[in-house]
């Protein structure tokens, strides 16, 4: 059975407790990870605090270290991708793309300038606004993109001069623990500490007095708990809490041309993407055509273990998530929804579900109103574009959305009316390290990526130098 180590102050660390790690393609335990104790968390926080003074003081060294980190991840890509597929379930090709994304993000932040801003320079004073690191950052990541979302936090936090204590999901700890082992040979001791454990560890990290910032990606319910726990010590937070993204298809669209792209915008990573398309609104005159095209693509999708080269979609990551998708699809069926494709769990070992397309639902159906986070897509008819936008915006979420059309100018006008953090035209899930990503309302607080995401890991300091003694 595979075993893994945590990284505390640059050294490998085991524990007396253990977490079982399940292969979602079989449903069987195949590895164990340490279960961090409270004392070990204190050690990691103390190590991060001790490393902060030296790390924050040398900007060029931080750039070089992040570039070396990118090279180390790139060299270890086969091992990281294999671990990722084994514990998360995604096809190996997707796992390799996730690892490649990690190197891309690390290199981007290695080259990103942290610039001061001069706001006054005259006979009275020279006034500059400086960006200073906050200190120790607690970073907590989910199970859908364990490595990439860890790097989304670690790269800008380290680039800004902070040190980090990182916790992956207990469902997917292995690749992230291996990342910690790799980077222990690249970063100074204590700069990046990687711990594994259950929900208690996450709560301890949030409530620990040492971190000055918490960066969390996960569910809305967990995000509320993180915000409440961080408030005890007035810690800053970035919360990315998922969404219920709508795709609005306009009446001039070429269905044959967009169906494949819409399918993958919804079913990438088996729908386990916070900003995936989770609802499609199509004009009543084109809805049946689009449903047929999406259903036909869903029926052709090759579902199997991620390690199988022929698999396009793997299993869901865990049994609770599979049960949730089953529950939402069953509710849609009871409400009179028509299952155009799929609709059932696949009877085999592991957590497999047919890619499912559903139509003829009202917007209050749970599959429409809630974030399903799985391979089940509702397609809904509308009469007027204004109605489609109003329905798309009628959600407590506000992460992203998209508009699909043969007229990009018209599409841009409609997309601008979507009440969300990112509005795409004729694409979806187009994420990049230089592009800010964040949501509104229930989708979270703050942004990640780009200089805006880097700024989230800094505090402002005004340096005011008088020209003459007052």
N, C-alpha and C positions, 0 to 999 in steps of 0.2 A: 504494500500500500504506500502511495506517495505521501511523504511528509514534507513540511515546509517550516521555515523559520521566520520569525519577526526580525526587524532591524531596529535596534535601540542604540543610539549614540555610535553608529557605525559598526556595531558588532551584532552577530546573529544571536537570537534569543529564543529559547523554547519556553514552555510553560507546563504547569502541572495539569491544566485542563486542556481539552481538545474539542475542536469542532469537526463533525463529520461533513465531508463535501460529497455531494451526490452528482453523479453523471446524469444530466437530464435526458440523455438518449437511452438510458437503461433503467433509471430510477434507483440504481444501486449506489451505495457508498463506495467511492474508489480512492479517497484520500482523506487525510486529516490535516487540520491547521491548528496552531496554538490558540488557546483562549486566554487572552491577556488578563492579568490580575490587576487590581487597583495599584499595587506597589509597582508593577512594571509600567503602568501608565505614568505614575509619578516620576519614575526614572526617565522615561521618554520626554516628558515635559521639561524636566530639569536639564536634560541633555540639549534639547532644542533651545532653551533659554541661555545656556552657557555658550552655545555656538553662535548665537545671534550677534554678539558684539563684533566678532571678527568677520562674519559673513556680510554684514551690512556695510562694512567700511571699504570694500574694494569692488567697485563697479566692474572693472575690466575682468577681475577674477570670476565674477558671477557670469559674465558673458561666456568666458572660456569654458567654465564648468558646464553650463547648459549645452554648449556645442558638443562637449565630450559626452554628455548624457545622451544626446541625440544619436551620436555614433555608436554608443554602447547598446542602445535599444535596437538600432538598425542591425547591428551584428547579431544580436540575440533573437531576431525576429522569428526564426523557426521554432525555438523553444517557447517563446511567449505566445505565439499563435496557437501552438498545440495545446498548451495549458488552457488558453482561453476557450477553445472549442470544447475541451473536455469538461470544463466546469460550467460554461455558460450555455453551450449547445449550438451556437451559430456555426454555419458552414465554414470550413477552414479558409476558403478564399476570403470570406468576410472578416475572419479573424486577422488574416494578414493585412487587410485594408485598415483595420483598426490600429494595428501596430504601426503601420506606415503613417497613419494620422498622428500618432504620438511623436514620431521623429519630426514630422512637419511642424507641429505645434512647438516643440522644444526649440527647433531652429528659428522659428519666427520670433519667439520671445528672446532668444539669445541675441538677436540682431535689433530688437526694438529699443529705442532710446527712452530713457526716463528723463524728461526734460523739465527744467525749472522755467518759470514764466516771470519775466520782468514786467511789472504793472506800473512802475513809476521810475523815471530816471531823469531828474531835473535838478535845479539849483537847491532844492530843499532836501531831497532824499533819493536814495536808490532803494526801491522796494521790490523784493522778489518773493514769489510764491513757490515754495519747495515741496517736493513729494518725498515723504519720509516713510519707511516701512513701519508697520504697526507692531511687529514683534513676532511672537509665536502664533501660528495659524493652525487651527484644528480643521482638517478636511475630511469629509465623510461622503462616500461615493456609493452608487447603486449597483445593481447586478446586470443591467442591460448592456452597458459599455464600460466594463470595469477599468480597463487601462486608459482609454481615451479620456474619460471623464476625470480620472485621477490626474492626468497630465494637464487637462484644462485648468485645474486648480494649482497643481504643483509648479508648473512652468512660470506663470505670472507671479505667483507668491514668492518664489525664489528669486526671480529676476528683479523684483522690487526690493529685495534685501531681507525678506522674512525667512524664518525657519518654519518647518512644517511637521506636524504629527498627522499621519494619514491613516484612515481606517476604511478598508473596503467592506462591501456587503458580506455577511457570513455565508451567503449562497455562492459567492465567487471570490474567495480570498487568494487563491493560489497564484494567479498571474501577477497580481499586485504585490504580493509578498516577494515573488521572484524579481519584480522590478526594484523593490527595495534592496535586495541582495546585489543586483547589478550596479545600482547607483551608489552603494556604499563604497565601491572602488573608485568612484569618480568625484563624489562630493565630500567635503570635510565632515568629520564625525559630528553627528547631532543635527546637521542641516536638514536631513530628511529622515524621519523615523516612521516605520510602517508597522502597524499593529493589527492584529486580527482578533475578533470577538463578536459577541452577539449584541443585541440592542442595549444591554446594560453598559457595554463599553462606549457606545455612542453617547449615551446620556452622561456618563462620567466625563467624557471629553468636553461636551458642551458646558457642563457645570463646573469643570475644573477652573480654579482661579488663574492659572497661568496664561492660557490663550487670550489674545485680544481680538481675535477675529475667528468666526466660524463660517466655513464655506460648505454648503450642504446641497446635494442633489437627491431627490426622492419624492415621496408622496406628499400630498397636501397635509394629511393628518400628522405625519412625522415632522413636516416643516413647521407646523404650529408648535409642536413640542420643542423643537430646536429653538425657535424664536423665544418661547417662554423661558427655557433654561438659560439661554444666552443673556436674557434681560436681567437676570439676577446680578450679573457683574457688568452690566451695560456694555456687553461685547457687540461689536459690529457683526453683521450677518450678510451673507449672500445666499439666497434661497432660490433654487431652480426646481419647481414643483410640478412639472408636467403640464399637460394641456389636453384640449379636445379640438384639435385643429380641423377647420373646415376647408374643403376645396370647392370653390364655386365654378362650375363649368358653364360658359356662356353658349348662346344658341348658334354662334358661328363656328364652333369648334369642329375640327376633323376628328371624329371619335376614333377611327382606326389609327390615327397618328398618335393620340394622347393616351389611349387605353393602357398600353404597356408601361408608360411612365407613371401614370396614376396608380397602377397596380403596385409598382415598387415603392412609390411614395407612401402607400398605406401598409405594405406587407414586408418591407425591409426589416430584417432582424425579427421576423415573425410578428410584426406590428409592435414590438417592444421598444418603441422609440418615443420619447416624450413629445417630439415635434412632428411625428408622422401624421399623415392624413387619417383622420378618425371619423369624418363624416364627409360625404360628397353630396352637393346640391346640384342637380341637373335640371335644365328646362323641361317642362312636361313633354314637349314635342320630341325631345331627344333622350329622355330618361330610359326608355325601354332599350334603345339601341346601346346606350352606355352600359346598362346593367348586363346585357347579353355579352358585350365585349369583355367586361371585367370578370364575369362568371366563367366564360370560356377560358380566360387566362388562368383563373384560379384552379379550374379543373386540370389544366395542363401542368401546374406547378409540381415539381418533384420534391416530395417531403420525405426526409429521412435523417439518419444521424449526421451530424456536422462533419464527422471524419470521412464520410462517404463522398468521394469526388463528384458523384452525380446529384447530390442533394442541393436544391435551390433554397429550401426552407428547412430548418432544423426543428427541434422540439421547443416548446416553451421552456423557460428556465427552471421552473419549480412547480410542484403540484398545486400549491394554493393559487397560483396564477392560472393554471389550466382549469381549475375548478371555477374560477371567476369567469373565464371566457365561456365555459359551458353554461353557467348560470345566466349570463347575459343573452346568449343565443337562445336558450330555452325560454327566457322571458319574452324575447322578440317573437318567437314562434307562438307563444300563448296569446300575444297581442294581435295576432293575425298577420305578422310579417311573412313575406314570401322568401323562402330560402332558395336563392337562385343558384348557389353552388355551395358545397360543403355542408356545414352545420353540425358536425359531430366530432367527438373525440375519435382518434384512430386507435383501434384495438390492437395494441402491441405494447411491449415494455417501453417505459419512458413516458414523456409528457407531450405527446403529439396530438395536434388538432388539425382538422382539415381547414385549409384557407376558405373562408366563408364570406359570401356576398349576400346581403339581405336588402330587400326593398319593401315598399308598401307599409312603412312605419310612420307613426306620428313622432313629432319632435320630443314628446315626453316619454317615449320608450327609453328604458335604461340604456340600451345599446347606443342610443343617440345622445342622451343627456349626460352620460357618465364616460369617463375615460376607460376604455376597455383594455388597452395595453396588450393586445393580442391579435390573432389573425381573423378578425371578424369586422367587416366593413358595411355600414348602412349607406345606401344610395337613396336619396330623397328627391322628389319632384318639386319644382317651384313654378309659379306663373310669371312673376316679374322679377327682374334683377334686384330691385329695391327690397322685395320680400326676401330674396335669398340672403342678401347682406344682413337684413334685420334678424333673420333666423340664425345665421352664422354667428352673429354677435350676442345672441341670447344664451350666454353661458357664463358660469362663474370663472372660467378660465380665460386666458388671453395670451397664449404663447406665440402661435404663428398661424398662418393661413395662406391660401393661394388662390389664384384666378387663372383659368385656362381658356384661351381664346385664340383666334387667328389674327386679332387686331391688338397688338401689344399696347398701343396708346389707350384704347378703350379698357383693356385689362388693368392698366395702371390706375385709371380713375376709379375702377371698382375696388381694386386692392387697397387703395388709400383709405377707403371707407371701412375696411376691416379693423376692428378694435383689438389689435394684437401687436406683439413686439416686433415680429417680422412678417411682412406680406410679400410673397413671391408672385411672379407672373410667369406662367408657362414652365414652372419648375417647382420643386418642393425639396426640403432637406438639403438645400444648397448652403452648407455651412463652411466657414473658412476661419483660419486663425485671426485674420485682420478685421473680421466682421463682428460687431457686437451681437450678443445673443442673450435675450432675457424676455421676461413676460410681464404681463399686467395682471392685476387683481389676484385671483387664486393661483396663478402660474408663477408667482414668486416675487422676490425683491432683489434689485440689483441686476447687473449684467456680467457676462463673461466674455472673454476674447477681445482682441484689439487693445489699443491704448486705454479704452474705457474699462475693459476688464482688468488691466494692470492697475489702473487708478483705484479699483475697489480694494486693493491690497496695500494702499498707502493712506497716510494722513497728511493734511496740509500743515505746513509751517510757514508763517510769514516772517521773512528776514528784512527788517526795516533798518537801514543805515542812514543816519542823518548826515547831511553835508557839513553841518556846523553844530557846535554844542549849543543846545537850546538854552 
